[in-house]
Amino acid sequence: MAWTAITEADIRRKWAGAEWTAIKTAALGSGQNADTMLAEEIAAATRHIRARVGACAQNKLGPPGTIPDELEDVALVVLRYSLSTRLPGYKMTEERRKLYEDAVETLKDVAKCQFSIEPPEQESEEARPHQRPAITSPPLQFGAESTDGI
């Protein structure tokens, strides 16, 4: 299955017109550019999802900056949540809050290898977040016959 990069057009599909306008204007910090803010949010969500995918040793990561297609809707829900928290006085509807909570649970399942991810056509060379060096040693050969005379 393909891995894809999230774009502004993908996010706009999940937003009403007035909300999108508010995000592009009201959600900016001082001196912040809307396109830069959006790119930073997309990058953060992408890193978060890739970390969850990489936490499961059986998953393979696709090219940098991409996420599995089967998690695109999850990514868009996470992005909608993070972007909407930038709006002053914005009240999250119960339906959207539930969608966000479900998305977080799905990502937890991905990390626990309880959600299947199709391997990418091209595997990434980047290190997995959960990999640690392993130290192995040969098995010890202790027994009654090897301790004679001690």
Backbone bond lengths (Angstrom), bond angles and torsions (degrees), N, CA, C in turn:
res aa  C-N    CA-C-N  psi(-1)  N-CA   C-N-CA  omega(-1)  CA-C   N-CA-C  phi
1 M - - - 1.446 - - 1.526 108.90 -
2 A 1.275 117.24 153.68 1.460 122.05 -175.86 1.525 112.18 -79.53
3 W 1.291 114.53 152.32 1.448 122.23 170.15 1.519 106.08 -108.45
4 T 1.307 116.62 145.96 1.449 120.64 -173.21 1.527 111.08 -136.63
5 A 1.318 115.65 155.79 1.463 121.58 174.57 1.527 108.37 -96.53
6 I 1.317 116.85 137.02 1.462 121.90 177.84 1.529 108.68 -73.83
7 T 1.320 116.04 136.89 1.465 120.91 179.32 1.530 109.96 -122.18
8 E 1.320 115.17 169.19 1.458 120.50 176.52 1.529 110.44 -59.62
9 A 1.314 117.32 -39.12 1.475 121.03 179.38 1.522 110.99 -60.83
10 D 1.333 117.41 -37.56 1.467 120.99 177.50 1.526 110.43 -62.47
11 I 1.325 116.50 -43.33 1.464 121.12 -178.38 1.527 110.38 -67.05
12 R 1.309 117.11 -41.08 1.471 120.97 -177.87 1.524 111.79 -60.36
13 R 1.328 117.56 -28.63 1.466 120.78 178.17 1.528 111.77 -61.29
14 K 1.337 116.90 -26.67 1.467 121.53 -176.33 1.530 113.46 -93.74
15 W 1.313 118.35 -3.29 1.461 121.71 -173.99 1.515 111.68 -115.90
16 A 1.323 115.04 147.40 1.463 120.57 169.39 1.533 107.29 -76.32
17 G 1.338 116.83 156.06 1.457 121.51 -176.26 1.516 114.27 -55.59
18 A 1.340 117.81 -45.23 1.464 121.34 -178.53 1.529 111.07 -66.07
19 E 1.323 116.80 -38.07 1.468 120.16 178.38 1.524 110.49 -64.70
20 W 1.315 115.41 -41.91 1.461 119.33 -178.68 1.526 110.50 -64.24
21 T 1.318 116.87 -41.85 1.461 121.11 178.08 1.529 109.92 -61.56
22 A 1.330 116.65 -42.44 1.463 120.66 179.22 1.528 111.15 -62.34
23 I 1.310 116.76 -43.09 1.467 120.59 178.92 1.524 110.72 -61.56
24 K 1.308 116.36 -42.41 1.468 120.14 -176.83 1.537 112.28 -73.42
25 T 1.326 118.34 -12.65 1.464 120.16 -178.95 1.524 112.37 -122.66
26 A 1.320 117.70 -62.46 1.465 121.74 -171.95 1.522 114.06 -71.96
27 A 1.304 118.45 -23.97 1.464 120.73 -173.82 1.523 113.20 -85.12
28 L 1.299 117.37 6.33 1.460 120.50 -177.11 1.518 111.99 -87.01
29 G 1.320 116.24 142.35 1.451 121.19 171.31 1.524 108.63 -81.06
30 S 1.310 116.25 171.90 1.462 118.84 -178.75 1.528 109.81 -64.05
31 G 1.324 114.20 133.54 1.461 120.62 179.73 1.515 114.67 72.51
32 Q 1.310 117.78 11.01 1.459 121.11 -177.34 1.519 110.77 -96.76
33 N 1.301 115.96 141.50 1.457 123.39 178.40 1.526 108.25 -95.86
34 A 1.341 117.32 137.58 1.475 121.40 -177.36 1.522 111.77 -59.98
35 D 1.315 117.33 -42.62 1.462 119.86 -178.95 1.529 111.45 -66.20
36 T 1.333 116.11 -39.03 1.466 120.10 178.33 1.511 110.76 -66.01
37 M 1.342 116.65 -44.76 1.467 121.11 178.69 1.524 110.54 -58.90
38 L 1.317 116.36 -44.75 1.458 120.75 -179.01 1.530 110.65 -65.16
39 A 1.311 116.97 -43.40 1.467 120.70 178.66 1.524 111.10 -61.50
40 E 1.337 117.14 -39.26 1.468 121.01 178.27 1.523 111.32 -65.73
41 E 1.324 117.20 -41.49 1.471 121.12 178.65 1.526 111.00 -65.71
42 I 1.329 116.79 -41.94 1.475 120.32 178.05 1.523 110.02 -62.78
43 A 1.333 116.61 -44.10 1.467 120.51 -179.94 1.523 111.06 -62.79
44 A 1.329 117.24 -41.14 1.467 120.66 179.90 1.528 110.86 -64.91
45 A 1.323 117.12 -44.96 1.467 120.44 178.99 1.529 110.96 -64.23
46 T 1.314 116.53 -40.25 1.467 120.79 178.84 1.525 110.34 -62.58
47 R 1.341 117.25 -45.53 1.471 120.65 178.44 1.531 110.80 -61.07
48 H 1.320 116.52 -42.35 1.464 120.95 -179.74 1.530 110.85 -61.16
49 I 1.312 116.65 -46.61 1.463 120.36 -178.64 1.522 110.98 -68.06
50 R 1.325 117.50 -41.24 1.470 120.08 178.45 1.531 110.65 -63.43
51 A 1.335 116.84 -36.05 1.468 119.83 178.20 1.525 110.48 -65.00
52 R 1.326 117.22 -40.49 1.466 120.96 178.33 1.529 110.81 -66.34
53 V 1.321 117.05 -41.01 1.467 120.80 177.87 1.529 109.29 -64.54
54 G 1.331 116.81 -45.03 1.462 121.56 -178.49 1.513 114.03 -69.26
55 A 1.332 117.36 -19.19 1.464 120.46 179.40 1.523 111.94 -67.67
56 C 1.311 117.23 -21.84 1.465 121.74 176.34 1.524 107.94 -92.51
57 A 1.313 116.86 116.35 1.469 121.50 -174.63 1.529 113.37 -60.41
58 Q 1.321 118.17 -25.44 1.463 119.22 -178.42 1.528 112.43 -80.28
59 N 1.341 118.29 -13.27 1.463 121.02 179.40 1.520 111.19 -84.32
60 K 1.285 115.50 146.10 1.462 122.76 173.77 1.520 107.34 -107.72
61 L 1.324 117.18 141.43 1.463 121.32 178.07 1.521 110.02 -89.47
62 G 1.331 115.31 140.52 1.453 121.60 175.85 1.523 110.70 -82.75
63 P 1.327 117.29 -171.64 1.466 120.99 -178.96 1.530 111.93 -54.87
64 P 1.335 118.10 147.92 1.466 121.13 179.40 1.530 111.53 -53.38
65 G 1.338 115.30 142.14 1.459 120.83 178.69 1.509 114.46 82.78
66 T 1.337 117.19 5.95 1.465 120.63 -179.58 1.522 110.26 -119.65
67 I 1.336 114.29 160.24 1.461 121.63 176.19 1.528 108.05 -131.09
68 P 1.324 117.88 159.62 1.469 119.43 177.94 1.526 111.02 -65.60
69 D 1.325 115.93 142.09 1.469 120.80 178.68 1.518 112.21 -53.21
70 E 1.340 116.83 -37.96 1.457 119.28 -176.25 1.531 112.56 -68.92
71 L 1.339 117.87 -9.31 1.465 120.67 176.87 1.530 112.52 -110.91
72 E 1.330 117.65 10.22 1.464 119.99 -178.86 1.534 111.33 -62.25
73 D 1.317 118.39 -46.75 1.464 120.22 179.42 1.525 111.31 -63.39
74 V 1.314 117.22 -37.78 1.463 121.42 176.53 1.530 109.37 -60.92
75 A 1.325 116.66 -44.99 1.471 121.12 179.35 1.518 111.30 -61.64
76 L 1.316 116.92 -41.03 1.463 120.46 -178.93 1.530 111.50 -67.93
77 V 1.314 117.20 -35.57 1.468 120.26 176.53 1.531 109.74 -67.20
78 V 1.321 116.87 -43.38 1.470 120.98 178.16 1.529 109.93 -61.81
79 L 1.320 116.73 -43.45 1.468 120.11 178.83 1.527 111.44 -64.91
80 R 1.309 117.13 -42.40 1.464 119.60 179.43 1.525 109.69 -59.94
81 Y 1.323 116.49 -41.69 1.454 120.30 179.04 1.531 111.03 -63.85
82 S 1.333 116.84 -50.40 1.466 119.35 -176.71 1.521 112.03 -65.12
83 L 1.321 116.95 -37.74 1.468 119.74 178.37 1.522 111.27 -69.53
84 S 1.315 117.49 -39.32 1.471 119.56 -177.71 1.520 111.87 -69.05
85 T 1.321 118.36 -26.12 1.463 119.99 177.73 1.523 111.40 -68.89
86 R 1.318 117.59 -13.19 1.467 121.95 177.24 1.525 112.34 -82.30
87 L 1.324 116.53 -11.85 1.469 120.25 -178.85 1.520 110.19 -85.38
88 P 1.334 117.77 123.55 1.466 119.43 179.21 1.533 110.77 -64.46
89 G 1.319 115.46 130.66 1.459 120.55 176.05 1.518 115.02 74.51
90 Y 1.320 118.41 8.64 1.461 120.98 -178.37 1.521 109.68 -71.71
91 K 1.305 117.06 129.96 1.461 122.65 176.98 1.522 108.91 -104.81
92 M 1.305 115.94 116.05 1.460 121.92 178.34 1.528 108.66 -71.74
93 T 1.335 116.37 131.43 1.463 119.18 176.99 1.529 108.67 -71.79
94 E 1.299 116.02 156.52 1.461 120.97 179.57 1.525 110.54 -61.92
95 E 1.328 117.14 -36.96 1.467 121.27 178.73 1.529 110.94 -62.58
96 R 1.322 117.07 -43.96 1.473 119.99 -179.95 1.521 111.09 -70.90
97 R 1.315 117.38 -36.79 1.465 119.90 176.91 1.531 109.83 -61.95
98 K 1.329 116.67 -41.66 1.469 121.33 178.89 1.532 110.63 -65.02
99 L 1.327 116.80 -41.24 1.466 120.05 176.68 1.532 110.81 -60.02
100 Y 1.329 115.95 -41.45 1.467 120.12 178.77 1.530 110.65 -64.68
101 E 1.321 117.05 -45.56 1.467 120.56 179.01 1.522 111.01 -61.04
102 D 1.321 117.25 -39.70 1.471 121.14 176.84 1.524 111.10 -64.68
103 A 1.324 116.43 -39.14 1.473 120.69 178.49 1.526 110.25 -63.55
104 V 1.321 117.08 -42.80 1.466 121.24 178.43 1.527 110.02 -62.81
105 E 1.322 117.44 -41.75 1.467 120.91 178.16 1.533 111.01 -63.87
106 T 1.325 116.80 -39.72 1.460 120.32 177.74 1.523 110.24 -61.46
107 L 1.328 117.05 -42.71 1.468 120.29 179.45 1.527 111.25 -65.98
108 K 1.313 117.31 -34.58 1.467 120.02 174.90 1.529 110.22 -64.38
109 D 1.334 116.06 -41.71 1.467 120.55 177.50 1.524 111.31 -63.19
110 V 1.322 116.59 -39.33 1.465 120.88 177.19 1.525 109.61 -59.42
111 A 1.323 116.60 -46.81 1.467 121.15 -178.45 1.525 112.17 -64.12
112 K 1.338 117.27 -30.37 1.470 122.04 -179.91 1.530 112.08 -89.35
113 C 1.317 117.59 7.54 1.467 123.00 -179.18 1.529 111.68 65.42
114 Q 1.319 117.81 27.92 1.461 121.92 179.03 1.520 112.06 -103.73
115 F 1.318 116.73 8.63 1.465 123.15 178.40 1.519 106.09 -136.49
116 S 1.298 116.63 119.84 1.455 121.26 -174.15 1.529 112.17 -75.01
117 I 1.324 115.51 131.60 1.467 123.23 176.99 1.527 107.58 -117.89
118 E 1.324 115.41 125.94 1.459 119.62 176.63 1.532 109.37 -67.60
119 P 1.327 117.86 137.68 1.469 118.76 178.55 1.531 110.89 -66.84
120 P 1.320 116.89 146.68 1.466 120.24 179.54 1.524 111.29 -73.08
121 E 1.316 115.21 158.56 1.467 119.79 176.20 1.519 110.24 -68.15
122 Q 1.329 116.32 -34.54 1.463 121.94 178.90 1.524 107.68 -124.73
123 E 1.316 117.10 119.10 1.456 121.04 -177.40 1.527 111.16 -82.91
124 S 1.317 115.85 143.59 1.464 122.22 179.74 1.523 110.29 -76.95
125 E 1.322 115.24 152.19 1.465 121.43 176.15 1.522 111.65 -92.09
126 E 1.341 117.23 -8.98 1.462 119.10 -174.70 1.523 111.25 -68.92
127 A 1.319 114.89 151.86 1.466 121.24 -177.87 1.520 110.52 -70.52
128 R 1.300 114.77 146.09 1.461 120.58 176.55 1.522 108.43 -78.71
129 P 1.330 117.72 146.03 1.460 119.84 -178.85 1.522 114.31 -67.58
130 H 1.327 117.99 -22.97 1.460 120.59 -175.69 1.517 113.57 -96.54
131 Q 1.324 118.44 -3.82 1.450 119.78 -175.45 1.521 110.69 -74.53
132 R 1.302 114.53 134.26 1.450 121.83 176.83 1.516 107.28 -133.64
133 P 1.312 116.85 151.85 1.463 117.59 177.31 1.527 110.16 -63.51
134 A 1.298 115.40 141.34 1.455 120.26 178.46 1.520 109.24 -108.99
135 I 1.302 115.97 135.34 1.463 121.31 177.67 1.522 106.87 -108.92
136 T 1.301 114.76 122.90 1.463 119.27 179.39 1.514 109.43 -121.03
137 S 1.288 115.99 153.42 1.460 121.39 176.71 1.519 108.17 -139.50
138 P 1.310 116.46 156.72 1.468 117.81 178.36 1.524 109.30 -65.88
139 P 1.325 116.97 152.24 1.468 119.33 179.59 1.522 110.45 -64.28
140 L 1.317 115.76 142.42 1.464 120.39 178.03 1.517 109.20 -74.62
141 Q 1.339 115.34 141.82 1.461 121.38 -177.22 1.523 109.89 -107.88
142 F 1.316 116.50 68.04 1.461 120.04 177.83 1.511 109.76 -101.96
143 G 1.270 114.12 139.95 1.447 120.54 176.86 1.521 107.88 -175.95
144 A 1.300 116.73 174.73 1.461 120.92 -177.75 1.522 111.67 -59.83
145 E 1.344 117.38 -37.95 1.451 119.79 -176.95 1.523 112.95 -73.98
146 S 1.345 118.83 -25.12 1.458 120.62 -177.73 1.523 112.37 -92.86
147 T 1.311 118.64 -2.27 1.455 120.82 -178.73 1.537 111.66 -114.16
148 D 1.304 117.64 16.45 1.453 121.64 -179.54 1.525 109.93 -62.22
149 G 1.299 117.92 129.40 1.448 122.46 177.82 1.512 113.88 91.98
150 I 1.285 118.24 2.65 1.483 119.00 179.33 1.490 109.57 -88.75
